[in-house]
Amino acid sequence: MATADASAYNNGTYSFEQQIFSISWSTILSFNFKGEASEIASKTKESLVNVLEDKEIQKLIGVWNLVWGPGIYADSFVGEEKSLNMMFIVVPEGDPEQAVVAIAGTNGSSLMDWIVEDFNVKETVPWPYGPSSGEAEISKGTYFGLDKLVNLESVDPTSNASITAQQYLSRRPFKNIMVTGHSLGGALSPCYSLYLDETRSQWDLSESTIISCLPTAGPTPGDLNFSQYYDSKLSKTTHRQWNLMDVVPHAFNTELLAQVPDLYEPDLSASVGVKLLVRWIQRDTKSLDYLNIAPDAKGFPSKVFDLTDFISNDKYKAIAEDIEEAIQTFEEELKPFESHSFGIGSILLFLIQALIQHTIGYIAYFDIGDFSQRLTPASKQSSALLSKPEDGSGRLRKSLELLTKKPILLDLGQPTRHKRNELQAGEGPLWDAILAKVDQINKDKPNQGAQPVIFLVEDQTSNPSGDPCWSGNSSER
């Protein structure tokens, strides 16, 4: 690993990488607060300072001081605003020339965060910094998040003025700056690192600061040209970490997306719904040529986990219970539809495993279970750290209610086993016909929030054998 000098960071029992990932994981402290950005920032700062000053945590990661932030961007489609983007800077007590910039991932309770950043990938825009970037492009969602980070402000205690992180860095020279983030933060942290490198003349007058990046579990921020441009600048000081069984780092590269349905084989098979969703995303993003930064970085191996094993382990119990509660929320909402053959059980099992791999999988790999266990009591937050999907289950339930009352029927002609096999794989003319029908429905501009739902019905009068339209068990037809 080629990074900044790590010696000054190691003032706790944890290694360099463990300390950095622990700091990165602390960005989830903002997820449970609602209100105006200043209010969320104030409450998050209180929790973060509590964590950094906790004696048990200091034994693990050493003594760190919060020097800027947290800066918060909050917004919402409806209701109270939630934190969409958060960033802070900490410095180790033992060496004031080192700094870590930590960037938050996706706020799971914010539907807006999912829509405007995570899945806003159907279009790309030119990389906005650097005259030599050529044709490098990033997704619209990445651009939105980066723009918010660049403009985040926090009060500087020495001047009592609100300043950006870059302005703070210009006032206090550092020898090394490490930028880190998980999930969405794993896509934004390389972008913010490159932004700092492209704008050195504004903050690094000596042009001697080493910029390093430790992104974890990040999806693709941009296209092939952006990946190559980033690597030409910062590959030597970037160490991307990703779990081979984590769905998120497989997005949105076409080849990696193709691996998603088989990630948990043979222990767990993806439902037809998961396969079709992956195929749909591939279709919408294939022409954009997405590729992660440091594409040659080897992911670390994992295995299919049983959630109950973590619930009985104090180090992972809090997060495992959060995952269990989130899944229970969906299960309760979807119980009325268990008999409608939507494959709900298979989808939930796949979702549980995906959540485990994206969270506990990294905590286990970095071996920071002690830190994770202490984070909640140290922060003095009364609620769990992983936000619940407050809106998603209700919307899914309403969609299924609509489906049972007024389904959309699509005549795809006489089915054959070959066609059905292609459809199950998300390929072939039947799948193309489905996508074309959905596009047609979308062009009709349905009511806000409406989603087209299509399913196939076998005409038994033209199929005397009674062979089902979908192979496999009835729950996946």
C-alpha positions in Angstrom: 0.0 0.0 0.0 1.4 3.4 -1.0 0.1 6.1 1.2 1.2 8.9 3.4 3.6 8.1 6.3 1.5 6.0 8.7 3.7 6.2 11.8 2.2 9.3 13.3 -1.3 7.8 13.1 -0.6 4.7 15.1 -1.1 6.1 18.6 -3.6 3.4 19.5 -3.7 -0.4 19.5 -5.3 -0.4 16.0 -3.2 -0.4 12.9 -3.2 2.5 10.4 -5.9 1.1 8.2 -8.1 0.1 11.2 -7.9 3.7 12.6 -8.8 5.2 9.2 -11.7 2.9 8.7 -13.0 3.5 12.2 -13.0 7.2 11.5 -14.7 6.6 8.2 -17.4 4.5 9.9 -18.1 7.3 12.4 -19.7 9.3 9.6 -22.9 7.3 10.3 -23.4 9.4 13.4 -25.4 12.0 11.3 -28.0 9.6 9.9 -30.5 9.7 12.7 -30.9 13.5 13.1 -33.6 15.6 11.3 -34.1 19.3 10.8 -32.1 22.1 9.4 -28.5 21.5 8.4 -27.1 23.6 11.2 -29.1 21.7 13.8 -28.0 18.3 12.4 -24.4 19.5 12.3 -24.6 20.6 16.0 -26.0 17.3 17.2 -23.6 15.3 15.0 -20.6 17.3 16.3 -21.7 16.6 19.9 -21.9 12.9 19.2 -18.6 12.8 17.3 -16.7 14.7 20.0 -18.1 12.2 22.6 -16.7 9.4 20.5 -13.3 10.9 20.0 -13.0 11.7 23.7 -14.1 8.3 24.9 -11.3 6.6 26.8 -12.1 3.1 25.6 -12.1 4.3 21.9 -8.9 6.2 22.4 -7.2 3.0 23.5 -8.1 1.6 20.0 -7.7 4.5 17.6 -5.6 6.9 19.7 -6.4 10.5 20.4 -7.9 12.5 17.5 -9.1 16.1 17.5 -11.9 17.4 15.4 -10.6 20.5 13.7 -13.2 21.2 11.0 -16.8 20.3 10.7 -18.9 18.4 10.5 -20.3 20.2 7.5 -23.8 19.0 6.6 -26.0 19.3 3.5 -29.6 18.4 4.4 -32.6 18.1 2.2 -35.8 16.1 1.6 -38.5 15.7 -1.0 -41.1 15.9 1.7 -41.2 16.2 5.5 -38.2 17.0 7.8 -34.8 17.4 6.2 -32.1 14.7 6.7 -28.4 14.7 6.2 -27.6 13.8 2.6 -23.9 14.7 2.7 -21.5 15.0 5.7 -17.8 15.6 6.0 -15.3 16.4 8.8 -11.6 16.7 9.4 -9.7 15.2 12.3 -6.0 15.4 13.3 -4.1 13.0 15.5 -2.9 14.4 18.8 0.6 13.1 18.2 1.3 14.8 14.9 -0.5 18.1 13.8 0.9 17.7 10.3 -1.4 14.8 9.5 -5.1 15.1 8.7 -8.0 12.8 7.8 -11.0 14.0 5.8 -13.9 11.6 6.4 -16.9 11.6 4.0 -20.3 10.0 4.8 -22.0 7.3 2.7 -25.7 7.0 1.9 -28.2 8.0 4.5 -30.4 4.9 4.3 -33.5 6.6 5.7 -33.4 9.3 3.0 -35.2 8.4 -0.2 -33.9 11.6 -1.8 -30.3 10.5 -1.1 -30.9 7.3 -3.0 -32.5 9.0 -5.9 -30.3 12.1 -6.5 -26.9 10.5 -5.7 -26.8 6.7 -5.6 -29.0 5.9 -8.6 -28.7 9.1 -10.6 -26.4 7.3 -13.1 -28.3 7.3 -16.4 -26.4 10.4 -17.5 -22.8 11.6 -17.1 -21.3 15.1 -17.0 -17.7 16.3 -17.7 -15.3 16.3 -14.7 -15.6 19.9 -13.6 -12.0 20.4 -12.4 -8.7 20.3 -14.2 -8.0 21.5 -17.7 -6.1 18.4 -18.7 -8.9 15.9 -17.7 -9.9 15.5 -21.4 -13.1 13.5 -21.9 -13.3 12.3 -18.3 -16.9 12.1 -17.1 -18.7 11.4 -13.8 -22.3 10.4 -13.1 -24.8 13.1 -12.4 -25.3 11.7 -8.9 -21.5 11.9 -8.2 -21.5 15.4 -9.5 -24.3 16.4 -7.2 -22.6 14.9 -4.1 -19.2 16.4 -4.9 -20.6 19.8 -5.5 -22.2 19.7 -2.1 -19.0 18.6 -0.4 -17.0 21.3 -2.1 -19.4 24.0 -0.8 -20.0 22.6 2.7 -19.1 25.1 5.4 -18.4 24.9 9.1 -17.6 27.5 11.7 -13.8 28.1 12.3 -13.4 28.5 16.1 -10.4 30.8 15.6 -12.2 33.3 13.4 -15.8 32.5 14.2 -16.4 32.6 10.4 -18.0 29.8 8.3 -15.4 28.4 5.9 -15.1 25.4 3.5 -12.8 22.5 4.2 -10.5 23.7 1.4 -10.3 27.1 3.0 -9.5 25.5 6.3 -6.7 23.5 4.7 -5.3 26.7 3.2 -4.9 28.2 6.7 -3.2 25.2 8.2 -0.6 23.4 6.1 -0.4 19.7 6.4 2.2 17.2 5.3 -0.3 14.5 4.6 -4.0 14.5 4.0 -5.9 11.2 3.9 -9.5 11.2 2.4 -11.7 8.3 3.2 -15.4 7.2 2.9 -17.6 4.1 2.8 -20.3 3.2 0.2 -21.4 6.5 -1.4 -18.4 7.9 0.5 -16.3 5.3 -1.3 -17.2 7.0 -4.6 -17.1 10.6 -3.4 -13.8 10.3 -1.5 -11.7 9.7 -4.6 -13.5 12.6 -6.3 -12.8 14.9 -3.4 -9.2 13.8 -3.3 -8.8 14.6 -7.0 -10.6 17.9 -6.5 -8.0 18.8 -3.8 -5.2 17.8 -6.2 -6.7 19.8 -9.1 -7.1 23.0 -6.9 -3.7 22.9 -5.1 -3.0 26.5 -6.1 -5.9 27.6 -3.9 -4.8 25.9 -0.7 -1.4 24.2 -1.0 1.0 27.1 -1.8 4.1 24.9 -1.4 2.4 22.1 -3.5 4.1 19.6 -1.2 1.1 18.0 0.6 0.7 14.3 -0.1 -2.9 13.4 -0.8 -3.9 9.8 -0.1 -7.3 8.1 -0.4 -8.8 5.0 1.3 -12.2 4.4 -0.3 -14.2 1.4 0.8 -17.3 -0.3 -0.7 -17.6 2.4 -3.4 -19.6 2.2 -6.6 -18.2 3.7 -9.8 -17.9 7.5 -9.7 -17.4 7.9 -13.4 -16.5 6.4 -16.7 -13.4 4.7 -18.2 -11.8 8.1 -19.0 -12.3 9.4 -15.5 -10.9 6.2 -14.0 -7.8 6.5 -16.2 -7.4 10.2 -15.4 -7.8 9.7 -11.7 -5.2 6.9 -11.7 -2.8 9.0 -13.7 -2.9 11.5 -10.8 -3.4 9.6 -7.5 -3.0 5.8 -8.1 0.2 5.6 -6.1 -1.5 7.0 -3.0 -4.9 5.3 -3.4 -5.8 1.9 -1.8 -9.4 0.9 -2.7 -10.9 -1.8 -0.5 -13.9 -3.8 -1.6 -15.6 -7.0 -0.6 -16.0 -9.5 -3.5 -19.5 -10.4 -2.2 -20.7 -6.8 -1.8 -23.2 -5.7 -4.4 -22.4 -2.0 -4.2 -18.8 -2.1 -5.7 -20.2 -4.1 -8.6 -22.3 -1.1 -9.6 -22.3 0.3 -12.3 -19.8 -1.5 -14.4 -21.5 -3.7 -16.9 -19.3 -6.7 -16.5 -19.3 -6.6 -12.7 -23.0 -6.1 -12.5 -23.4 -9.4 -14.4 -21.8 -11.1 -11.4 -24.4 -9.8 -8.9 -27.1 -12.6 -9.3 -24.5 -15.3 -8.6 -22.6 -13.6 -5.7 -24.1 -15.9 -3.1 -24.3 -19.2 -5.0 -24.6 -22.0 -4.2 -25.8 -21.0 -0.7 -28.4 -18.4 -1.9 -29.9 -18.0 -5.4 -31.0 -14.7 -6.7 -34.7 -14.4 -7.5 -36.0 -13.6 -10.9 -36.8 -10.1 -9.8 -33.1 -9.5 -8.8 -31.9 -10.8 -12.1 -34.3 -8.6 -14.1 -33.4 -5.5 -12.0 -29.7 -6.1 -12.7 -30.4 -6.5 -16.4 -32.4 -3.3 -16.4 -29.5 -1.4 -14.8 -27.1 -2.9 -17.3 -29.2 -1.7 -20.2 -29.4 1.9 -18.9 -25.7 2.2 -18.1 -23.9 0.0 -20.6 -23.2 2.8 -23.1 -21.7 5.1 -20.4 -18.7 2.7 -19.9 -18.6 3.0 -16.1 -15.4 1.8 -14.4 -14.2 2.2 -10.9 -11.0 4.0 -9.9 -8.1 1.7 -9.3 -9.9 -1.1 -11.3 -7.1 -3.6 -10.7 -7.5 -3.4 -6.9 -8.2 -7.0 -5.8 -11.2 -7.3 -3.6 -11.0 -9.3 -0.4 -12.8 -12.7 -0.1 -15.9 -13.2 2.0 -18.5 -15.9 2.6 -22.3 -16.2 3.0 -23.1 -15.3 6.6 -26.0 -16.2 8.9 -27.4 -13.0 10.5 -28.1 -14.9 13.8 -24.4 -15.6 14.2 -23.8 -11.8 14.5 -26.7 -11.1 16.8 -25.2 -13.5 19.3 -21.8 -11.7 19.0 -21.5 -8.5 21.1 -19.1 -6.9 18.6 -21.6 -7.0 15.8 -24.9 -7.3 17.7 -26.0 -3.6 17.3 -25.6 -3.6 13.5 -27.1 -7.1 13.1 -30.1 -6.1 15.1 -30.5 -3.0 12.9 -30.4 -5.2 9.8 -32.9 -7.6 11.3 -35.3 -4.7 12.3 -35.1 -3.2 8.8 -36.0 -6.6 7.2 -38.8 -7.1 9.7 -40.2 -3.8 8.7 -40.4 -4.9 5.1 -41.7 -8.4 6.0 -44.6 -6.9 8.0 -45.6 -4.6 5.1 -45.4 -7.4 2.6 -47.2 -10.2 4.5 -50.5 -9.7 2.6 -48.7 -10.4 -0.7 -46.9 -13.7 0.2 -49.5 -15.7 -1.8 -49.1 -13.6 -4.9 -46.0 -15.3 -6.2 -43.8 -12.2 -6.2 -40.8 -14.1 -4.9 -40.7 -11.8 -1.8 -39.0 -14.4 0.4 -36.1 -14.8 -2.1 -35.8 -11.0 -2.5 -35.6 -10.5 1.3 -33.0 -13.2 1.8 -30.9 -11.7 -1.0 -31.3 -8.2 0.6 -30.3 -9.5 4.1 -27.1 -11.0 2.7 -26.3 -7.8 0.7 -26.7 -5.7 3.8 -24.5 -8.0 5.8 -21.7 -8.0 3.2 -21.9 -4.2 2.8 -21.6 -3.4 6.5 -20.5 -6.3 8.8 -18.4 -7.7 6.0 -16.1 -4.7 6.2 -16.2 -4.4 10.0 -15.1 -8.0 10.2 -12.4 -7.6 7.5 -10.9 -4.6 9.1 -11.4 -6.2 12.6 -12.9 -3.1 14.2 -15.6 -4.9 16.0 -14.5 -3.5 19.4 -14.8 0.1 18.0 -18.2 -0.7 16.4 -19.5 -2.1 19.6 -18.4 1.0 21.6 -19.5 3.6 19.0 -23.2 3.7 20.1 -22.7 4.1 23.8 -19.8 6.5 23.3 -21.8 8.7 21.0 -24.6 8.9 23.6 -27.2 8.6 20.9 -30.4 7.0 22.1 -31.3 5.5 18.7 -29.6 2.9 16.6 -26.9 4.0 14.3 -28.1 2.4 11.1 -31.1 4.4 9.9 -34.3 2.5 9.1 -36.0 2.5 5.6 -38.8 4.8 6.8 -40.4 5.3 3.4 -39.4 2.4 1.2 -41.6 -0.4 2.6 -44.7 1.6 2.4 -44.2 2.5 -1.2 -43.5 -1.1 -2.1 -46.6 -2.2 -0.3 -48.8 0.3 -2.2 -47.3 -0.8 -5.5 -48.2 -4.4 -4.8 -51.7 -3.4 -3.7 -52.1 -1.7 -7.1 -50.8 -4.7 -8.9 -53.4 -7.1 -7.3 -56.2 -4.7 -8.2 -55.3 -3.6 -11.7 -52.5 -5.5 -13.3 -50.9 -4.5 -16.6 -51.0 -7.4 -19.1 -48.5 -7.7 -21.9 -49.1 -10.2 -24.7 -45.6 -11.5 -25.7 -46.8 -14.2 -28.1 -46.5 -18.0 -27.9 -43.8 -18.7 -25.2 -41.2 -21.4 -25.8 -38.8 -22.9 -23.3 -35.9 -21.2 -25.0 -37.6 -17.8 -24.7 -38.4 -18.5 -21.1 -34.8 -19.4 -20.3 -33.7 -16.2 -21.9 -36.2 -14.2 -19.9 -35.0 -15.7 -16.6 -31.5 -14.6 -17.5 -32.7 -11.1 -18.4 -32.0 -11.6 -22.1 -33.7 -12.0 -25.4 -36.7 -10.6 -27.3 -39.2 -11.1 -24.4 -37.1 -9.1 -22.1 -36.6 -6.4 -24.7 -40.4 -6.3 -25.2 -40.9 -5.8 -21.5 -38.5 -2.9 -21.4 -40.0 -1.3 -24.5 -43.5 -1.5 -22.8 -42.1 0.1 -19.6 -40.6 2.9 -21.7 -43.9 3.4 -23.4 -45.7 3.7 -20.1 -43.1 6.1 -18.7 -43.5 8.4 -21.7 -47.2 8.7 -20.8 -46.1 10.7 -17.7 -48.0 8.8 -15.0 -48.8 10.5 -11.7 -45.9 11.5 -9.5 -44.6 8.4 -7.6 -46.4 5.9 -9.8 -44.4 2.9 -11.1 -45.4 0.6 -13.9 -45.6 -3.1 -12.9 -45.7 -5.9 -15.5 -46.0 -9.6 -15.1 -46.6 -12.6 -17.4 -49.7 -14.8 -17.5 -49.7 -18.2 -19.2 -52.8 -18.8 -21.4 -53.6 -22.4 -20.5 -56.0 -22.7 -23.5 -53.0 -22.5 -25.8 -50.7 -24.5 -23.6 -52.5 -27.9 -23.0 -49.4 -29.2 -21.2 -49.8 -26.7 -18.4 -46.1 -25.9 -18.6 -45.7 -22.8 -16.4 -44.5 -19.6 -18.1 -41.5 -19.4 -15.6 -39.5 -22.4 -14.7 -38.6 -22.9 -11.0 -40.8 -22.9 -7.9 -44.1 -21.2 -7.8 -42.9 -18.3 -5.6 -40.7 -17.1 -8.5 -43.2 -17.4 -11.4 
